[in-house]
Amino acid sequence: MDTLIFMGEKYLVRLYQYRAKYLLKQSGGVLAVSALQRGFQSAERYRRWDGWSLSYSAIFQVAILIARGEVNRIVEFGAGFSTIALAEFLSQTAYSVTVDSFEHQAEYAVPLNANLSNSDVKLNCVNLLQLDDERYVNLFTVSNPNEYFHTQSTAVPQERYGETRLRNAFYDYDYSQWPDTSVDLIILDGPNGNGRSIAFPLLRDVVRIPGWILIDDYLDYPFLDDLRKVFKFETIYQDRIAGKEHILVKVFERV
């Protein structure tokens, strides 16, 4: 039975990738498909973090949005395989897209950054801040979530950065400095734990309407319930294969 399940998952992976290649080719032509394949090859060394990485399918969805002209600025939380793959994809094509990527673990960020010096992808290695449960709930109701997050949170000790169930933690950065409605797509692949939802109130005003949010491992925590507190949205794409799941939503109104 396990063998049959494994074979079924491999078939689904091929099916999803075939469909994604077809859609990318429709939007960006053969060049876009070959550029993304080169991106995957360049980033392959980072698949050793496979449990932390976006799936090929998820990266295809981002590339399709880029090829369709839907996004000009991407913010990625959780750097790794996808960061290098997208950087190579953009360097091989003429798409005018910038990517701000965030990572909190220096052992991952330093080797990644060495491969990004000549790209439109900027890697920010920042610390983590953490809220207690009460303040975490309040964050979704206050009028100035950026100020609240930075005044009410505490620093996460670096020895805890690798914890897979870290509660209420997110990246220490002043997102309010970005111009309103300047971000077209948010990729949520970090940090570990439920704190990814903190991105929704922190970036509420800088997300373009309509805009896009891609959430990796979206079934692990009530990310979609938290998203509903900040945005109205519709599901565009989702999959759950080979132990990985992600969802792409289109946000069309602030709550």
C-alpha positions, -999 to 999 in steps of 0.1 A, spaced: 0 0 0 28 25 9 44 18 -25 12 25 -43 7 57 -24 43 68 -32 38 60 -69 5 79 -69 22 109 -54 50 108 -80 24 107 -107 6 137 -92 39 157 -89 45 151 -126 10 160 -135 11 193 -115 45 202 -130 33 194 -165 3 217 -160 24 244 -145 49 243 -174 21 246 -198 6 276 -180 41 292 -178 47 286 -214 14 302 -223 22 333 -203 60 337 -209 69 314 -238 95 287 -240 122 311 -226 103 315 -193 101 277 -189 138 271 -197 148 301 -174 129 286 -144 144 251 -151 178 267 -150 167 284 -117 159 251 -102 192 237 -113 211 266 -98 192 263 -65 195 225 -62 222 226 -36 197 242 -12 173 213 -15 192 198 15 168 220 34 140 201 17 116 201 46 119 239 47 117 246 10 88 257 -12 78 230 -36 85 232 -73 48 236 -79 46 267 -56 76 284 -74 59 277 -107 28 296 -94 50 326 -86 68 324 -120 34 323 -138 22 355 -120 55 372 -130 51 361 -166 15 373 -167 26 408 -155 6 404 -123 35 413 -99 64 438 -99 74 435 -62 76 404 -41 83 400 -4 94 365 6 95 355 42 118 324 47 147 323 22 162 292 6 157 272 -25 130 294 -39 151 326 -34 179 313 -56 155 298 -82 136 330 -86 168 351 -87 181 330 -116 147 330 -133 146 368 -132 183 371 -144 175 350 -174 144 369 -184 134 405 -190 108 408 -162 112 439 -141 105 424 -107 122 430 -73 122 406 -44 128 414 -8 136 381 10 138 377 48 156 350 68 165 348 105 191 320 105 225 333 95 238 298 86 213 298 58 213 335 49 251 339 45 256 313 17 224 324 0 235 360 0 267 351 -17 247 340 -47 226 371 -50 251 399 -56 241 404 -92 204 400 -89 172 420 -82 167 398 -51 177 414 -18 182 392 12 176 407 47 190 387 76 170 399 106 161 388 141 129 375 154 104 391 178 78 373 198 44 383 213 26 366 242 -8 350 233 -28 380 245 -8 405 225 -8 383 195 -46 384 194 -46 421 200 -23 427 170 -52 419 146 -74 446 161 -51 476 168 -49 506 144 -11 506 142 0 470 141 37 478 133 41 501 163 22 476 185 44 447 174 77 465 180 67 479 214 49 449 228 72 421 216 104 406 231 134 393 213 136 356 206 169 341 218 190 329 188 193 295 203 156 290 197 156 301 160 155 265 148 125 255 168 97 241 145 68 251 168 79 286 178 49 306 189 38 341 178 72 351 163 80 371 132 108 391 116 120 423 132 117 449 105 99 483 101 75 474 73 57 508 77 86 525 59 75 509 26 51 529 4 14 520 7 2 494 -18 37 487 -31 38 449 -26 21 427 -52 29 393 -37 38 379 -3 54 345 -1 50 331 34 75 303 40 88 314 74 94 317 102 86 284 119 53 282 138 21 301 138 37 335 137 36 337 99 1 351 104 17 383 119 25 392 83 -11 400 76 -16 429 99 20 442 96 17 444 58 -20 452 56 -15 487 42 15 479 18 -3 451 0 -17 461 -34 -55 455 -38 -60 432 -56 -28 414 -45 -15 379 -39 -4 358 -9 12 324 -12 13 304 21 34 273 24 23 246 49 -10 264 51 -27 235 69 -3 235 99 -20 264 116 -52 285 112 -34 309 87 -65 313 66 -87 321 96 -61 348 106 -60 361 70 -98 366 71 -94 391 100 -74 414 77 -84 407 41 -112 393 20 -97 369 -4 -104 341 -29 -84 309 -34 -67 307 -68 -47 276 -65 -38 250 -38 -22 216 -37 -12 190 -12 11 164 -26 43 145 -16 40 158 20 39 195 9 10 218 7 6 254 -3 -22 278 -13 -22 309 -35 -49 334 -27 -59 367 -42 -68 394 -17 -94 419 -30 -104 440 0 -91 451 34 -114 442 63 
